[in-house]
Amino acid sequence: MIKTVTKRATPKVAATTLFRARVPVARLARVEKVLARLGMKPGDAFNLLLAQIELREELPFAVTTQPTKLLSDAAQAQAWTDQLGDY
């Protein structure tokens, strides 16, 4: 269920909409811990997501049923060395 409530703009404040969505409690708790480390709240992250969608005119990540295979630690290290050189 998605619910929106729109507030009118004033000369100093842009119009905003309250956006509500149902999310699993455990997922939100895990995400809030990650966002807290970044100094953010879920609403901040949601606004960033919307801004990226607006700028790119698409999702800022791939949505697929054929995900790229994750590399092993050794393969990732080699890929970094190939791209960035020895460090």
PDB file of N, CA, C and O in Angstrom:
ATOM      1  N   MET A   1       0.834  -1.167   0.000  1.00  0.00           N
ATOM      2  CA  MET A   1       0.000   0.000   0.000  1.00  0.00           C
ATOM      3  C   MET A   1       0.887   1.242   0.000  1.00  0.00           C
ATOM      4  O   MET A   1       1.820   1.344   0.797  1.00  0.00           O
ATOM      5  N   ILE A   2       0.598   2.168  -0.880  1.00  0.00           N
ATOM      6  CA  ILE A   2       1.338   3.413  -0.960  1.00  0.00           C
ATOM      7  C   ILE A   2       0.353   4.545  -0.713  1.00  0.00           C
ATOM      8  O   ILE A   2      -0.719   4.593  -1.318  1.00  0.00           O
ATOM      9  N   LYS A   3       0.725   5.454   0.180  1.00  0.00           N
ATOM     10  CA  LYS A   3      -0.135   6.575   0.513  1.00  0.00           C
ATOM     11  C   LYS A   3       0.675   7.845   0.383  1.00  0.00           C
ATOM     12  O   LYS A   3       1.806   7.899   0.866  1.00  0.00           O
ATOM     13  N   THR A   4       0.133   8.867  -0.255  1.00  0.00           N
ATOM     14  CA  THR A   4       0.825  10.130  -0.363  1.00  0.00           C
ATOM     15  C   THR A   4      -0.026  11.251   0.193  1.00  0.00           C
ATOM     16  O   THR A   4      -1.251  11.226   0.074  1.00  0.00           O
ATOM     17  N   VAL A   5       0.613  12.224   0.793  1.00  0.00           N
ATOM     18  CA  VAL A   5      -0.032  13.427   1.305  1.00  0.00           C
ATOM     19  C   VAL A   5       0.806  14.591   0.810  1.00  0.00           C
ATOM     20  O   VAL A   5       2.007  14.649   1.073  1.00  0.00           O
ATOM     21  N   THR A   6       0.182  15.523   0.093  1.00  0.00           N
ATOM     22  CA  THR A   6       0.917  16.638  -0.485  1.00  0.00           C
ATOM     23  C   THR A   6       0.719  17.893   0.348  1.00  0.00           C
ATOM     24  O   THR A   6      -0.391  18.197   0.785  1.00  0.00           O
ATOM     25  N   LYS A   7       1.823  18.622   0.564  1.00  0.00           N
ATOM     26  CA  LYS A   7       1.773  19.907   1.253  1.00  0.00           C
ATOM     27  C   LYS A   7       2.055  21.001   0.242  1.00  0.00           C
ATOM     28  O   LYS A   7       2.848  20.806  -0.680  1.00  0.00           O
ATOM     29  N   ARG A   8       1.411  22.156   0.406  1.00  0.00           N
ATOM     30  CA  ARG A   8       1.613  23.281  -0.507  1.00  0.00           C
ATOM     31  C   ARG A   8       2.966  23.937  -0.287  1.00  0.00           C
ATOM     32  O   ARG A   8       3.518  23.939   0.813  1.00  0.00           O
ATOM     33  N   ALA A   9       3.473  24.489  -1.371  1.00  0.00           N
ATOM     34  CA  ALA A   9       4.745  25.201  -1.296  1.00  0.00           C
ATOM     35  C   ALA A   9       4.536  26.580  -0.693  1.00  0.00           C
ATOM     36  O   ALA A   9       3.488  27.200  -0.870  1.00  0.00           O
ATOM     37  N   THR A  10       5.543  27.046   0.015  1.00  0.00           N
ATOM     38  CA  THR A  10       5.578  28.424   0.503  1.00  0.00           C
ATOM     39  C   THR A  10       6.755  29.090  -0.189  1.00  0.00           C
ATOM     40  O   THR A  10       7.534  28.399  -0.845  1.00  0.00           O
ATOM     41  N   PRO A  11       6.917  30.403  -0.072  1.00  0.00           N
ATOM     42  CA  PRO A  11       8.046  31.047  -0.756  1.00  0.00           C
ATOM     43  C   PRO A  11       9.414  30.458  -0.393  1.00  0.00           C
ATOM     44  O   PRO A  11      10.323  30.482  -1.223  1.00  0.00           O
ATOM     45  N   LYS A  12       9.582  29.933   0.819  1.00  0.00           N
ATOM     46  CA  LYS A  12      10.884  29.426   1.240  1.00  0.00           C
ATOM     47  C   LYS A  12      10.993  27.906   1.192  1.00  0.00           C
ATOM     48  O   LYS A  12      12.101  27.373   1.270  1.00  0.00           O
ATOM     49  N   VAL A  13       9.875  27.194   1.066  1.00  0.00           N
ATOM     50  CA  VAL A  13       9.882  25.736   1.138  1.00  0.00           C
ATOM     51  C   VAL A  13       9.177  25.150  -0.083  1.00  0.00           C
ATOM     52  O   VAL A  13       8.054  25.538  -0.406  1.00  0.00           O
ATOM     53  N   ALA A  14       9.842  24.214  -0.758  1.00  0.00           N
ATOM     54  CA  ALA A  14       9.237  23.555  -1.924  1.00  0.00           C
ATOM     55  C   ALA A  14       8.102  22.637  -1.469  1.00  0.00           C
ATOM     56  O   ALA A  14       8.103  22.152  -0.337  1.00  0.00           O
ATOM     57  N   ALA A  15       7.149  22.407  -2.346  1.00  0.00           N
ATOM     58  CA  ALA A  15       6.065  21.477  -2.047  1.00  0.00           C
ATOM     59  C   ALA A  15       6.643  20.087  -1.833  1.00  0.00           C
ATOM     60  O   ALA A  15       7.551  19.674  -2.554  1.00  0.00           O
ATOM     61  N   THR A  16       6.131  19.374  -0.865  1.00  0.00           N
ATOM     62  CA  THR A  16       6.590  18.019  -0.580  1.00  0.00           C
ATOM     63  C   THR A  16       5.406  17.084  -0.515  1.00  0.00           C
ATOM     64  O   THR A  16       4.263  17.516  -0.360  1.00  0.00           O
ATOM     65  N   THR A  17       5.687  15.806  -0.635  1.00  0.00           N
ATOM     66  CA  THR A  17       4.687  14.762  -0.522  1.00  0.00           C
ATOM     67  C   THR A  17       5.172  13.739   0.480  1.00  0.00           C
ATOM     68  O   THR A  17       6.327  13.315   0.432  1.00  0.00           O
ATOM     69  N   LEU A  18       4.302  13.342   1.382  1.00  0.00           N
ATOM     70  CA  LEU A  18       4.621  12.273   2.317  1.00  0.00           C
ATOM     71  C   LEU A  18       4.355  10.960   1.601  1.00  0.00           C
ATOM     72  O   LEU A  18       3.234  10.715   1.154  1.00  0.00           O
ATOM     73  N   PHE A  19       5.368  10.115   1.485  1.00  0.00           N
ATOM     74  CA  PHE A  19       5.266   8.842   0.774  1.00  0.00           C
ATOM     75  C   PHE A  19       5.390   7.727   1.795  1.00  0.00           C
ATOM     76  O   PHE A  19       6.371   7.667   2.535  1.00  0.00           O
ATOM     77  N   ARG A  20       4.411   6.853   1.840  1.00  0.00           N
ATOM     78  CA  ARG A  20       4.442   5.741   2.787  1.00  0.00           C
ATOM     79  C   ARG A  20       4.374   4.433   2.026  1.00  0.00           C
ATOM     80  O   ARG A  20       3.614   4.305   1.066  1.00  0.00           O
ATOM     81  N   ALA A  21       5.162   3.469   2.448  1.00  0.00           N
ATOM     82  CA  ALA A  21       5.165   2.149   1.816  1.00  0.00           C
ATOM     83  C   ALA A  21       5.350   1.088   2.886  1.00  0.00           C
ATOM     84  O   ALA A  21       5.996   1.340   3.903  1.00  0.00           O
ATOM     85  N   ARG A  22       4.803  -0.071   2.674  1.00  0.00           N
ATOM     86  CA  ARG A  22       4.978  -1.188   3.602  1.00  0.00           C
ATOM     87  C   ARG A  22       6.276  -1.914   3.270  1.00  0.00           C
ATOM     88  O   ARG A  22       6.530  -2.256   2.115  1.00  0.00           O
ATOM     89  N   VAL A  23       7.091  -2.144   4.289  1.00  0.00           N
ATOM     90  CA  VAL A  23       8.346  -2.880   4.130  1.00  0.00           C
ATOM     91  C   VAL A  23       8.455  -3.868   5.280  1.00  0.00           C
ATOM     92  O   VAL A  23       7.916  -3.615   6.358  1.00  0.00           O
ATOM     93  N   PRO A  24       9.141  -4.984   5.077  1.00  0.00           N
ATOM     94  CA  PRO A  24       9.330  -5.938   6.166  1.00  0.00           C
ATOM     95  C   PRO A  24      10.091  -5.289   7.326  1.00  0.00           C
ATOM     96  O   PRO A  24      11.081  -4.590   7.112  1.00  0.00           O
ATOM     97  N   VAL A  25       9.626  -5.524   8.541  1.00  0.00           N
ATOM     98  CA  VAL A  25      10.217  -4.928   9.735  1.00  0.00           C
ATOM     99  C   VAL A  25      11.706  -5.248   9.850  1.00  0.00           C
ATOM    100  O   VAL A  25      12.510  -4.358  10.128  1.00  0.00           O
ATOM    101  N   ALA A  26      12.080  -6.505   9.640  1.00  0.00           N
ATOM    102  CA  ALA A  26      13.476  -6.908   9.778  1.00  0.00           C
ATOM    103  C   ALA A  26      14.352  -6.200   8.742  1.00  0.00           C
ATOM    104  O   ALA A  26      15.469  -5.786   9.055  1.00  0.00           O
ATOM    105  N   ARG A  27      13.855  -6.059   7.518  1.00  0.00           N
ATOM    106  CA  ARG A  27      14.640  -5.376   6.477  1.00  0.00           C
ATOM    107  C   ARG A  27      14.868  -3.922   6.866  1.00  0.00           C
ATOM    108  O   ARG A  27      15.986  -3.419   6.755  1.00  0.00           O
ATOM    109  N   LEU A  28      13.823  -3.245   7.320  1.00  0.00           N
ATOM    110  CA  LEU A  28      13.955  -1.843   7.699  1.00  0.00           C
ATOM    111  C   LEU A  28      14.951  -1.687   8.841  1.00  0.00           C
ATOM    112  O   LEU A  28      15.750  -0.752   8.835  1.00  0.00           O
ATOM    113  N   ALA A  29      14.918  -2.573   9.806  1.00  0.00           N
ATOM    114  CA  ALA A  29      15.849  -2.505  10.940  1.00  0.00           C
ATOM    115  C   ALA A  29      17.295  -2.656  10.459  1.00  0.00           C
ATOM    116  O   ALA A  29      18.176  -1.923  10.907  1.00  0.00           O
ATOM    117  N   ARG A  30      17.543  -3.603   9.548  1.00  0.00           N
ATOM    118  CA  ARG A  30      18.901  -3.805   9.021  1.00  0.00           C
ATOM    119  C   ARG A  30      19.352  -2.580   8.222  1.00  0.00           C
ATOM    120  O   ARG A  30      20.493  -2.135   8.346  1.00  0.00           O
ATOM    121  N   VAL A  31      18.459  -2.051   7.416  1.00  0.00           N
ATOM    122  CA  VAL A  31      18.784  -0.891   6.578  1.00  0.00           C
ATOM    123  C   VAL A  31      19.042   0.338   7.446  1.00  0.00           C
ATOM    124  O   VAL A  31      19.958   1.109   7.162  1.00  0.00           O
ATOM    125  N   GLU A  32      18.254   0.530   8.491  1.00  0.00           N
ATOM    126  CA  GLU A  32      18.454   1.684   9.368  1.00  0.00           C
ATOM    127  C   GLU A  32      19.835   1.657  10.020  1.00  0.00           C
ATOM    128  O   GLU A  32      20.442   2.709  10.220  1.00  0.00           O
ATOM    129  N   LYS A  33      20.338   0.470  10.354  1.00  0.00           N
ATOM    130  CA  LYS A  33      21.689   0.361  10.931  1.00  0.00           C
ATOM    131  C   LYS A  33      22.742   0.801   9.920  1.00  0.00           C
ATOM    132  O   LYS A  33      23.672   1.529  10.267  1.00  0.00           O
ATOM    133  N   VAL A  34      22.601   0.367   8.684  1.00  0.00           N
ATOM    134  CA  VAL A  34      23.550   0.748   7.637  1.00  0.00           C
ATOM    135  C   VAL A  34      23.479   2.256   7.393  1.00  0.00           C
ATOM    136  O   VAL A  34      24.507   2.930   7.324  1.00  0.00           O
ATOM    137  N   LEU A  35      22.269   2.772   7.264  1.00  0.00           N
ATOM    138  CA  LEU A  35      22.103   4.197   6.987  1.00  0.00           C
ATOM    139  C   LEU A  35      22.605   5.059   8.140  1.00  0.00           C
ATOM    140  O   LEU A  35      23.144   6.142   7.911  1.00  0.00           O
ATOM    141  N   ALA A  36      22.435   4.593   9.375  1.00  0.00           N
ATOM    142  CA  ALA A  36      22.927   5.350  10.531  1.00  0.00           C
ATOM    143  C   ALA A  36      24.438   5.522  10.453  1.00  0.00           C
ATOM    144  O   ALA A  36      24.961   6.578  10.808  1.00  0.00           O
ATOM    145  N   ARG A  37      25.144   4.490   9.990  1.00  0.00           N
ATOM    146  CA  ARG A  37      26.600   4.599   9.827  1.00  0.00           C
ATOM    147  C   ARG A  37      26.964   5.654   8.788  1.00  0.00           C
ATOM    148  O   ARG A  37      28.055   6.223   8.825  1.00  0.00           O
ATOM    149  N   LEU A  38      26.050   5.908   7.869  1.00  0.00           N
ATOM    150  CA  LEU A  38      26.261   6.914   6.833  1.00  0.00           C
ATOM    151  C   LEU A  38      25.703   8.274   7.225  1.00  0.00           C
ATOM    152  O   LEU A  38      25.810   9.236   6.465  1.00  0.00           O
ATOM    153  N   GLY A  39      25.102   8.354   8.421  1.00  0.00           N
ATOM    154  CA  GLY A  39      24.499   9.604   8.876  1.00  0.00           C
ATOM    155  C   GLY A  39      23.202   9.931   8.166  1.00  0.00           C
ATOM    156  O   GLY A  39      22.842  11.097   8.005  1.00  0.00           O
ATOM    157  N   MET A  40      22.499   8.881   7.741  1.00  0.00           N
ATOM    158  CA  MET A  40      21.275   9.068   6.970  1.00  0.00           C
ATOM    159  C   MET A  40      20.095   8.367   7.623  1.00  0.00           C
ATOM    160  O   MET A  40      20.258   7.517   8.498  1.00  0.00           O
ATOM    161  N   LYS A  41      18.911   8.742   7.178  1.00  0.00           N
ATOM    162  CA  LYS A  41      17.674   8.084   7.577  1.00  0.00           C
ATOM    163  C   LYS A  41      17.054   7.479   6.316  1.00  0.00           C
ATOM    164  O   LYS A  41      17.442   7.850   5.208  1.00  0.00           O
ATOM    165  N   PRO A  42      16.097   6.555   6.460  1.00  0.00           N
ATOM    166  CA  PRO A  42      15.478   5.954   5.273  1.00  0.00           C
ATOM    167  C   PRO A  42      14.909   6.978   4.296  1.00  0.00           C
ATOM    168  O   PRO A  42      15.009   6.794   3.083  1.00  0.00           O
ATOM    169  N   GLY A  43      14.324   8.035   4.799  1.00  0.00           N
ATOM    170  CA  GLY A  43      13.786   9.068   3.911  1.00  0.00           C
ATOM    171  C   GLY A  43      14.861   9.722   3.071  1.00  0.00           C
ATOM    172  O   GLY A  43      14.633  10.043   1.904  1.00  0.00           O
ATOM    173  N   ASP A  44      16.055   9.926   3.666  1.00  0.00           N
ATOM    174  CA  ASP A  44      17.184  10.493   2.916  1.00  0.00           C
ATOM    175  C   ASP A  44      17.584   9.563   1.771  1.00  0.00           C
ATOM    176  O   ASP A  44      17.809  10.006   0.645  1.00  0.00           O
ATOM    177  N   ALA A  45      17.669   8.273   2.075  1.00  0.00           N
ATOM    178  CA  ALA A  45      18.054   7.288   1.062  1.00  0.00           C
ATOM    179  C   ALA A  45      17.002   7.229  -0.047  1.00  0.00           C
ATOM    180  O   ALA A  45      17.342   7.119  -1.225  1.00  0.00           O
ATOM    181  N   PHE A  46      15.738   7.301   0.330  1.00  0.00           N
ATOM    182  CA  PHE A  46      14.667   7.271  -0.662  1.00  0.00           C
ATOM    183  C   PHE A  46      14.760   8.493  -1.575  1.00  0.00           C
ATOM    184  O   PHE A  46      14.590   8.377  -2.789  1.00  0.00           O
ATOM    185  N   ASN A  47      15.031   9.670  -0.990  1.00  0.00           N
ATOM    186  CA  ASN A  47      15.180  10.875  -1.811  1.00  0.00           C
ATOM    187  C   ASN A  47      16.367  10.760  -2.759  1.00  0.00           C
ATOM    188  O   ASN A  47      16.286  11.205  -3.904  1.00  0.00           O
ATOM    189  N   LEU A  48      17.481  10.162  -2.295  1.00  0.00           N
ATOM    190  CA  LEU A  48      18.623   9.937  -3.179  1.00  0.00           C
ATOM    191  C   LEU A  48      18.260   9.015  -4.335  1.00  0.00           C
ATOM    192  O   LEU A  48      18.635   9.266  -5.480  1.00  0.00           O
ATOM    193  N   LEU A  49      17.526   7.946  -4.028  1.00  0.00           N
ATOM    194  CA  LEU A  49      17.088   7.018  -5.071  1.00  0.00           C
ATOM    195  C   LEU A  49      16.235   7.750  -6.107  1.00  0.00           C
ATOM    196  O   LEU A  49      16.457   7.604  -7.309  1.00  0.00           O
ATOM    197  N   LEU A  50      15.265   8.534  -5.646  1.00  0.00           N
ATOM    198  CA  LEU A  50      14.407   9.265  -6.575  1.00  0.00           C
ATOM    199  C   LEU A  50      15.201  10.260  -7.411  1.00  0.00           C
ATOM    200  O   LEU A  50      14.935  10.418  -8.602  1.00  0.00           O
ATOM    201  N   ALA A  51      16.178  10.936  -6.796  1.00  0.00           N
ATOM    202  CA  ALA A  51      17.002  11.894  -7.530  1.00  0.00           C
ATOM    203  C   ALA A  51      17.793  11.191  -8.634  1.00  0.00           C
ATOM    204  O   ALA A  51      17.905  11.710  -9.744  1.00  0.00           O
ATOM    205  N   GLN A  52      18.340  10.011  -8.332  1.00  0.00           N
ATOM    206  CA  GLN A  52      19.100   9.270  -9.336  1.00  0.00           C
ATOM    207  C   GLN A  52      18.207   8.784 -10.474  1.00  0.00           C
ATOM    208  O   GLN A  52      18.606   8.817 -11.639  1.00  0.00           O
ATOM    209  N   ILE A  53      17.009   8.337 -10.139  1.00  0.00           N
ATOM    210  CA  ILE A  53      16.056   7.910 -11.181  1.00  0.00           C
ATOM    211  C   ILE A  53      15.709   9.100 -12.066  1.00  0.00           C
ATOM    212  O   ILE A  53      15.644   8.976 -13.289  1.00  0.00           O
ATOM    213  N   GLU A  54      15.488  10.249 -11.443  1.00  0.00           N
ATOM    214  CA  GLU A  54      15.161  11.461 -12.200  1.00  0.00           C
ATOM    215  C   GLU A  54      16.315  11.856 -13.127  1.00  0.00           C
ATOM    216  O   GLU A  54      16.086  12.171 -14.295  1.00  0.00           O
ATOM    217  N   LEU A  55      17.555  11.842 -12.616  1.00  0.00           N
ATOM    218  CA  LEU A  55      18.715  12.227 -13.425  1.00  0.00           C
ATOM    219  C   LEU A  55      18.986  11.262 -14.567  1.00  0.00           C
ATOM    220  O   LEU A  55      19.250  11.680 -15.695  1.00  0.00           O
ATOM    221  N   ARG A  56      18.921   9.973 -14.273  1.00  0.00           N
ATOM    222  CA  ARG A  56      19.267   8.951 -15.263  1.00  0.00           C
ATOM    223  C   ARG A  56      18.104   8.578 -16.169  1.00  0.00           C
ATOM    224  O   ARG A  56      18.297   8.056 -17.267  1.00  0.00           O
ATOM    225  N   GLU A  57      16.888   8.854 -15.692  1.00  0.00           N
ATOM    226  CA  GLU A  57      15.660   8.429 -16.364  1.00  0.00           C
ATOM    227  C   GLU A  57      15.585   6.909 -16.462  1.00  0.00           C
ATOM    228  O   GLU A  57      15.045   6.349 -17.416  1.00  0.00           O
ATOM    229  N   GLU A  58      16.144   6.263 -15.441  1.00  0.00           N
ATOM    230  CA  GLU A  58      16.083   4.815 -15.278  1.00  0.00           C
ATOM    231  C   GLU A  58      16.566   4.482 -13.873  1.00  0.00           C
ATOM    232  O   GLU A  58      17.049   5.360 -13.158  1.00  0.00           O
ATOM    233  N   LEU A  59      16.443   3.244 -13.478  1.00  0.00           N
ATOM    234  CA  LEU A  59      16.956   2.839 -12.172  1.00  0.00           C
ATOM    235  C   LEU A  59      18.472   2.941 -12.161  1.00  0.00           C
ATOM    236  O   LEU A  59      19.109   2.688 -13.184  1.00  0.00           O
ATOM    237  N   PRO A  60      19.073   3.307 -11.020  1.00  0.00           N
ATOM    238  CA  PRO A  60      20.525   3.439 -10.967  1.00  0.00           C
ATOM    239  C   PRO A  60      21.253   2.116 -10.766  1.00  0.00           C
ATOM    240  O   PRO A  60      22.425   2.110 -10.392  1.00  0.00           O
ATOM    241  N   PHE A  61      20.588   1.017 -11.005  1.00  0.00           N
ATOM    242  CA  PHE A  61      21.192  -0.313 -10.891  1.00  0.00           C
ATOM    243  C   PHE A  61      20.412  -1.246 -11.802  1.00  0.00           C
ATOM    244  O   PHE A  61      19.262  -0.980 -12.150  1.00  0.00           O
ATOM    245  N   ALA A  62      21.049  -2.333 -12.178  1.00  0.00           N
ATOM    246  CA  ALA A  62      20.409  -3.298 -13.073  1.00  0.00           C
ATOM    247  C   ALA A  62      19.417  -4.157 -12.304  1.00  0.00           C
ATOM    248  O   ALA A  62      19.681  -4.579 -11.178  1.00  0.00           O
ATOM    249  N   VAL A  63      18.286  -4.404 -12.921  1.00  0.00           N
ATOM    250  CA  VAL A  63      17.307  -5.347 -12.387  1.00  0.00           C
ATOM    251  C   VAL A  63      17.245  -6.479 -13.397  1.00  0.00           C
ATOM    252  O   VAL A  63      16.815  -6.291 -14.534  1.00  0.00           O
ATOM    253  N   THR A  64      17.681  -7.660 -12.967  1.00  0.00           N
ATOM    254  CA  THR A  64      17.789  -8.771 -13.899  1.00  0.00           C
ATOM    255  C   THR A  64      17.555 -10.099 -13.201  1.00  0.00           C
ATOM    256  O   THR A  64      17.714 -10.220 -11.986  1.00  0.00           O
ATOM    257  N   THR A  65      17.180 -11.078 -13.984  1.00  0.00           N
ATOM    258  CA  THR A  65      17.092 -12.446 -13.460  1.00  0.00           C
ATOM    259  C   THR A  65      18.375 -13.203 -13.755  1.00  0.00           C
ATOM    260  O   THR A  65      18.505 -14.376 -13.405  1.00  0.00           O
ATOM    261  N   GLN A  66      19.339 -12.520 -14.410  1.00  0.00           N
ATOM    262  CA  GLN A  66      20.633 -13.108 -14.770  1.00  0.00           C
ATOM    263  C   GLN A  66      21.751 -12.280 -14.124  1.00  0.00           C
ATOM    264  O   GLN A  66      22.491 -11.600 -14.836  1.00  0.00           O
ATOM    265  N   PRO A  67      21.890 -12.321 -12.796  1.00  0.00           N
ATOM    266  CA  PRO A  67      22.910 -11.487 -12.139  1.00  0.00           C
ATOM    267  C   PRO A  67      24.324 -11.893 -12.531  1.00  0.00           C
ATOM    268  O   PRO A  67      24.589 -13.048 -12.865  1.00  0.00           O
ATOM    269  N   THR A  68      25.222 -10.918 -12.482  1.00  0.00           N
ATOM    270  CA  THR A  68      26.636 -11.164 -12.743  1.00  0.00           C
ATOM    271  C   THR A  68      27.189 -12.025 -11.614  1.00  0.00           C
ATOM    272  O   THR A  68      26.902 -11.795 -10.439  1.00  0.00           O
ATOM    273  N   LYS A  69      27.984 -13.019 -11.991  1.00  0.00           N
ATOM    274  CA  LYS A  69      28.569 -13.906 -10.996  1.00  0.00           C
ATOM    275  C   LYS A  69      29.550 -13.128 -10.125  1.00  0.00           C
ATOM    276  O   LYS A  69      30.362 -12.357 -10.635  1.00  0.00           O
ATOM    277  N   LEU A  70      29.472 -13.331  -8.805  1.00  0.00           N
ATOM    278  CA  LEU A  70      30.400 -12.682  -7.885  1.00  0.00           C
ATOM    279  C   LEU A  70      31.775 -13.317  -8.017  1.00  0.00           C
ATOM    280  O   LEU A  70      31.902 -14.529  -8.188  1.00  0.00           O
ATOM    281  N   LEU A  71      32.803 -12.477  -7.934  1.00  0.00           N
ATOM    282  CA  LEU A  71      34.172 -12.964  -8.035  1.00  0.00           C
ATOM    283  C   LEU A  71      34.675 -13.437  -6.683  1.00  0.00           C
ATOM    284  O   LEU A  71      34.254 -12.936  -5.640  1.00  0.00           O
ATOM    285  N   SER A  72      35.572 -14.399  -6.711  1.00  0.00           N
ATOM    286  CA  SER A  72      36.246 -14.808  -5.480  1.00  0.00           C
ATOM    287  C   SER A  72      37.163 -13.668  -5.053  1.00  0.00           C
ATOM    288  O   SER A  72      37.422 -12.757  -5.839  1.00  0.00           O
ATOM    289  N   ASP A  73      37.656 -13.708  -3.815  1.00  0.00           N
ATOM    290  CA  ASP A  73      38.579 -12.678  -3.337  1.00  0.00           C
ATOM    291  C   ASP A  73      39.799 -12.571  -4.250  1.00  0.00           C
ATOM    292  O   ASP A  73      40.226 -11.469  -4.594  1.00  0.00           O
ATOM    293  N   ALA A  74      40.354 -13.712  -4.638  1.00  0.00           N
ATOM    294  CA  ALA A  74      41.547 -13.720  -5.488  1.00  0.00           C
ATOM    295  C   ALA A  74      41.238 -13.134  -6.867  1.00  0.00           C
ATOM    296  O   ALA A  74      42.030 -12.360  -7.405  1.00  0.00           O
ATOM    297  N   ALA A  75      40.102 -13.496  -7.430  1.00  0.00           N
ATOM    298  CA  ALA A  75      39.733 -12.984  -8.747  1.00  0.00           C
ATOM    299  C   ALA A  75      39.459 -11.482  -8.686  1.00  0.00           C
ATOM    300  O   ALA A  75      39.806 -10.755  -9.617  1.00  0.00           O
ATOM    301  N   GLN A  76      38.842 -11.011  -7.602  1.00  0.00           N
ATOM    302  CA  GLN A  76      38.595  -9.574  -7.448  1.00  0.00           C
ATOM    303  C   GLN A  76      39.915  -8.817  -7.319  1.00  0.00           C
ATOM    304  O   GLN A  76      40.092  -7.760  -7.925  1.00  0.00           O
ATOM    305  N   ALA A  77      40.833  -9.357  -6.535  1.00  0.00           N
ATOM    306  CA  ALA A  77      42.149  -8.728  -6.380  1.00  0.00           C
ATOM    307  C   ALA A  77      42.857  -8.635  -7.725  1.00  0.00           C
ATOM    308  O   ALA A  77      43.474  -7.615  -8.034  1.00  0.00           O
ATOM    309  N   GLN A  78      42.773  -9.688  -8.520  1.00  0.00           N
ATOM    310  CA  GLN A  78      43.414  -9.688  -9.841  1.00  0.00           C
ATOM    311  C   GLN A  78      42.744  -8.667 -10.760  1.00  0.00           C
ATOM    312  O   GLN A  78      43.426  -7.974 -11.515  1.00  0.00           O
ATOM    313  N   ALA A  79      41.431  -8.571 -10.703  1.00  0.00           N
ATOM    314  CA  ALA A  79      40.711  -7.598 -11.537  1.00  0.00           C
ATOM    315  C   ALA A  79      41.135  -6.178 -11.164  1.00  0.00           C
ATOM    316  O   ALA A  79      41.330  -5.340 -12.044  1.00  0.00           O
ATOM    317  N   TRP A  80      41.277  -5.906  -9.877  1.00  0.00           N
ATOM    318  CA  TRP A  80      41.728  -4.576  -9.437  1.00  0.00           C
ATOM    319  C   TRP A  80      43.153  -4.319  -9.913  1.00  0.00           C
ATOM    320  O   TRP A  80      43.451  -3.229 -10.402  1.00  0.00           O
ATOM    321  N   THR A  81      44.027  -5.295  -9.779  1.00  0.00           N
ATOM    322  CA  THR A  81      45.417  -5.136 -10.214  1.00  0.00           C
ATOM    323  C   THR A  81      45.466  -4.880 -11.720  1.00  0.00           C
ATOM    324  O   THR A  81      46.217  -4.022 -12.184  1.00  0.00           O
ATOM    325  N   ASP A  82      44.657  -5.632 -12.484  1.00  0.00           N
ATOM    326  CA  ASP A  82      44.615  -5.436 -13.935  1.00  0.00           C
ATOM    327  C   ASP A  82      44.180  -4.025 -14.298  1.00  0.00           C
ATOM    328  O   ASP A  82      44.722  -3.426 -15.227  1.00  0.00           O
ATOM    329  N   GLN A  83      43.199  -3.487 -13.568  1.00  0.00           N
ATOM    330  CA  GLN A  83      42.664  -2.159 -13.874  1.00  0.00           C
ATOM    331  C   GLN A  83      43.516  -1.026 -13.298  1.00  0.00           C
ATOM    332  O   GLN A  83      43.684   0.012 -13.938  1.00  0.00           O
ATOM    333  N   LEU A  84      44.049  -1.224 -12.099  1.00  0.00           N
ATOM    334  CA  LEU A  84      44.714  -0.128 -11.386  1.00  0.00           C
ATOM    335  C   LEU A  84      46.223  -0.275 -11.275  1.00  0.00           C
ATOM    336  O   LEU A  84      46.914   0.667 -10.886  1.00  0.00           O
ATOM    337  N   GLY A  85      46.738  -1.451 -11.614  1.00  0.00           N
ATOM    338  CA  GLY A  85      48.166  -1.690 -11.470  1.00  0.00           C
ATOM    339  C   GLY A  85      48.502  -2.125 -10.048  1.00  0.00           C
ATOM    340  O   GLY A  85      47.647  -2.136  -9.162  1.00  0.00           O
ATOM    341  N   ASP A  86      49.743  -2.475  -9.857  1.00  0.00           N
ATOM    342  CA  ASP A  86      50.179  -2.901  -8.517  1.00  0.00           C
ATOM    343  C   ASP A  86      50.131  -1.727  -7.562  1.00  0.00           C
ATOM    344  O   ASP A  86      50.328  -0.576  -7.952  1.00  0.00           O
ATOM    345  N   TYR A  87      49.867  -2.034  -6.314  1.00  0.00           N
ATOM    346  CA  TYR A  87      49.854  -0.990  -5.278  1.00  0.00           C
ATOM    347  C   TYR A  87      50.624  -1.431  -4.069  1.00  0.00           C
ATOM    348  O   TYR A  87      50.723  -0.685  -3.094  1.00  0.00           O
TER     349      TYR A  87
END
